[in-house]
Every structure is written in structure tokens, then in C-alpha cells.
Amino acid sequence: MLGVSCASKLSTPTPLVTAQPQETAQSSIDIQGLESQLGLVFVPANPSDIFQKILSKKDAIAKAQESEASVKGATSIIAELGYLSSPNLEIVAARGEKVDPTLLAHPLVWIISYQGLEIPSSGPPGSEHHIAHEYNVVIDATTGAYVMGFVYR
């Protein structure tokens, strides 16, 4: 039960921050789970360390609401700022295959997590089904553009 459309690049990004990740105790993103289940790497960023104009957390949540994701009934909404990439797509792009270039530059994004949901997985009749309890919407922090939505836990 996963819908992801993204790509990234092999070189490391040139962050516009003084890299000081957010406190991990406050992180709602399971960084290891995100990488192991979806192949996405999320590096948290502190909004006060960003030297470029970005969307506020409030505006990012408003943009995520526009994505038309089925998030009605969420018991909480959490937004985290960070850089997102996909090493697997980097490998594919390096081989010359065409990929969605959205994550090639390791963009600064807001991940908006809608928690407390019950989202059944899809699949053919008789296959094993699971229930996810959150839906995540990724919004580009500099443009406000929708990047992707995903479920991973």
C-alpha cells in the first residue's frame, strides 16, 4: 500500500542551513522506517537555520490540505521540515534511465503527517491486507508545490 512518485540525484545537496537536526525525541518521522520501507532519506532541518524564504509550517499544512488526500478523521497533524532524497532513484538515474526529477536536488520539504487514521491497504482478493494509521503529504518548502503522498506505518 504505497503510492510514491519521486527521484533524486547522486551528489550531495548544498544545504542552505547550518546543519543542526531537530531533536529526535520530538520527531514524528520514523527516519529509519522511511528509508527501509520506502527507500527515502529524510534529513531534518531547523527552520531557524534556513537562510532562504520558505513556507511557514501553517502554510505548508494548508497546501497539504489542498492535495485532496483522504485525511478526514485525523486525530493529529504534525509537520516536519527537512531534506528529502531517494538513493534508489539516484542509482536508476545514474544508469541513464528516465526518472521523475522532483527529488534529484534533495529539496527542502515539509512532511505533513496526518495521524490517527485507518487506511486499509489495497491488493487482489485473498491477499494479506494491513491498516496504516497515518498518511504523509510532502510539500516543497520553497515553492509550496505538492511533491508526493505516502503511507509507511
N, C-alpha and C positions, 0 to 999 in steps of 0.2 A: 504494500500500500504506500506508494511513493510517486509523487509527481515532481520531478526536478528537471529544469532546463537551464543549464549554465555551462560556463567554460572558464579557464584561467590560463596563466602563462608560466613558463619555466623560470624566468628571472624573478628575483625577489623584488617586492614593491619598494618604492622610495616613500616611506611614510612621512606624512606631514605632521608628525607628533613627536613629542619626547616620550618614547615608549615606556609607559608605566601602566600595565594592565590593571583593570578593576580588581577589587578584592574578590577572590574566588568564592568566599563564603556568601557573597551577595549575588553571584552569577546564577541566572536561571538556565543558562545554556549548558548542556552536558557536552563540553568540548570534545572529550574522548569518544562519546557515543556518536556525536555528529560525524566525526572522522571515520570511525569504524563502520557505521551503518550506511552513511551516505557518501563517504569519500570527500567531505567538505572540511576545510580547515578554517576555524574562526579564531582570530586573534583579537581579544577585547581591547578597546581604546577608551581612554578617559576623555569625555567631551571637553573638559577644561584644558586639555593638552593639544587640541586641534587648532591649527593656525589658519584654516580656511573656513569660509562660510558653509555651514551645514544646516540641515533641517533640525529643528528642536525635537525633542522626544515627543512632545504633544503633536507637532505637525506630522511626524513620522507615523504615529498611531492613526491620525486622521487619514493619511494616504493609504495605510494598510486597510482601513475600513472600506475604502473605495475599491479594493481588489475583488470584491464580491465573493470572498471566501465564506464558507458556511461556518460562522463562528458564533452564531446566536446561542446564548446559554453559557458562554464562557464565564467562569467564576472569578477569573483574574486576567489582567493583561499586563505583560511585562515587556519592556523594550530595552535592548542592549545594543550598544554601538561597538563596531569592530570592523576588522578587515576580513574579507571572505575570499577563499580560493579553493581550487579543486585540483590537487596533484594528478589525479587520474585523467582529467581532461587536458592537463598540461602535456602529459605523455602523448595522448592522441593527437593534439595539435602539433607537437614536435615531429610526429611522423608524417605531417603534411595533410592529415585528414581535416576536413572542414568541421568546425565546432562553433557553437554559439559563443560569440566573443565577449559576452557580458562580464565574465569573471577573469578575463585574461589580464586585466590590470590590477587585480586584487583590490577591488573597490572598497571604499569605506561605506558600510551599510548599517542600517538599523535592522535587527531581527526582532520582530514583534511576535511574542508568544501568547497565544490565547489558550489559557489553561482551564481545566475542569470540564472539558468536552468529552463526548463519547462518539468517536468516529470509527465505524466498522470498516475493516479492510474489504477490498473487493477481490474478486477472483472467480474462477469457474465453480459451478455447483460441486459440492463434495470436497473442495479444497479447505485447508485449515484457514480459519479467519481469526483475526485479532481485533482488539479495541484499542485505539490510540486515545490519549487523554489531552492532547494539545495539538494545535495547528500553528505553524510558524509562517509568517509573511516577511519576506526580505525586501526592504526599500532602500534604494540608493540614497545615501545620506547627503550627497551633494546636488543631485538632480530631482529627487523625490519620485523617481521612476520605480515602478514595480519591477523586481528582479525575478522572484520566484516564490512559490509556496511549497512547504514540505511538512511531512509528518515523520518523526523518527522515534517517538516514545509515547 
